[in-house]
Amino acid sequence: MIDDLELESLYSIANSLKSYYIQDEIYDPWKNSPFGWIKSRPSRQEGKIGEQLVAEWCKQKNFTVSKSGDSEADLIINGYRIEVKFSTLWETGIYKFQQLRDQRYEYAFFLGVSPFAAHSWFVSKEILKLYVIGHKPQHAGKTGSDTFWLDFPVNKPPNWLVPYGGSLSQVYVVLQREIGKK
């Protein structure tokens, strides 16, 4: 409640003038998204949030989940070492999963979120070595030879990735098949 009637009057005038100056308000697809708040976080935090999303989702699916305890993998899920890679949808319509390395993990869990959708894939490191690690360097020169990335349009993952998920329901089936019991 505004106690100052003159200030309230000025607010009203400003609001009526707004349409003359801002006719094409910038469209923000993340505005009402349940994932929109993640976009406001620094990239280092985004990765941690992605890891937490994967861990909690897997726990809800009755997988046993813990931290790996070292920097060579993010999580231990049902006794397997898992690297989690997270991406929000880029303005260009792609997911870009970065900092893929040949470290001590058995699988990578890729989680991509769009404003109102999520996509995921669960891939063995052996498959990643066939298509990504050693093939798609993230940085140029010698210093970048140990980091790789995977990027693709949100609705057109590479053919080799398709059998390893897509939707959360599809990745759940892959998880059950690959690491359901140990």
Rosetta blueprint (number, residue, H / E / L):
1 M L
2 I L
3 D L
4 D L
5 L H
6 E H
7 L H
8 E H
9 S H
10 L H
11 Y H
12 S H
13 I H
14 A H
15 N H
16 S H
17 L H
18 K H
19 S H
20 Y H
21 Y H
22 I L
23 Q L
24 D L
25 E L
26 I L
27 Y L
28 D L
29 P L
30 W L
31 K L
32 N L
33 S L
34 P L
35 F L
36 G H
37 W H
38 I H
39 K H
40 S H
41 R L
42 P L
43 S H
44 R H
45 Q H
46 E H
47 G H
48 K H
49 I H
50 G H
51 E H
52 Q H
53 L H
54 V H
55 A H
56 E H
57 W H
58 C H
59 K H
60 Q H
61 K L
62 N L
63 F L
64 T L
65 V E
66 S E
67 K E
68 S L
69 G L
70 D L
71 S L
72 E L
73 A L
74 D L
75 L E
76 I E
77 I E
78 N L
79 G L
80 Y E
81 R E
82 I E
83 E E
84 V E
85 K E
86 F E
87 S E
88 T E
89 L L
90 W L
91 E L
92 T L
93 G L
94 I E
95 Y E
96 K E
97 F E
98 Q E
99 Q E
100 L E
101 R L
102 D L
103 Q L
104 R L
105 Y L
106 E L
107 Y E
108 A E
109 F E
110 F E
111 L E
112 G E
113 V E
114 S E
115 P L
116 F L
117 A E
118 A E
119 H E
120 S E
121 W E
122 F E
123 V E
124 S E
125 K H
126 E H
127 I H
128 L H
129 K H
130 L H
131 Y H
132 V L
133 I L
134 G L
135 H L
136 K L
137 P E
138 Q L
139 H L
140 A L
141 G L
142 K H
143 T H
144 G H
145 S L
146 D L
147 T L
148 F E
149 W E
150 L E
151 D E
152 F E
153 P E
154 V L
155 N L
156 K L
157 P L
158 P L
159 N L
160 W L
161 L L
162 V H
163 P H
164 Y H
165 G E
166 G E
167 S L
168 L H
169 S H
170 Q H
171 V H
172 Y H
173 V H
174 V H
175 L H
176 Q H
177 R H
178 E H
179 I H
180 G L
181 K L
182 K L
